[in-house]
């Protein structure tokens, strides 16, 4: 599976939803750098793409509310 920055993923073994920040390819090795929140603490880590799966029910950002005009 090809991941790209902004994708929402989770470890196949479970855990929190994470956001892909960067995909780094060096030769035949790919590293996926992700970040997530543990409570209020921002965490980050490097993962193999084979350990990740996409999160199907990832939230989609709601559009900003329109300004009311008088």
Residue pairs with C-beta under 8 A, 6 or more apart in sequence:
1 49
1 52
1 53
1 54
2 49
3 9
3 20
3 23
3 32
3 49
3 52
3 54
4 20
4 23
5 20
5 21
5 22
5 23
6 19
6 20
7 19
7 20
7 54
8 17
8 18
8 19
8 20
8 54
8 55
8 58
8 59
9 17
9 18
9 19
9 20
9 32
9 34
9 52
9 53
9 54
9 55
10 16
10 17
10 18
10 52
10 53
10 55
11 18
11 47
11 51
11 52
11 53
12 51
12 52
12 53
13 51
16 36
16 37
16 38
17 36
17 55
17 58
18 34
18 35
18 36
18 45
19 34
19 35
19 36
20 32
20 33
20 34
21 33
21 34
21 35
21 44
22 32
22 33
23 30
23 31
23 32
23 33
24 30
24 31
24 32
24 33
30 48
30 49
31 46
31 47
31 48
32 46
32 47
32 48
32 49
32 52
33 44
33 45
33 46
33 47
34 44
34 45
34 46
34 47
34 52
35 42
35 43
35 44
35 45
36 42
36 43
36 44
37 43
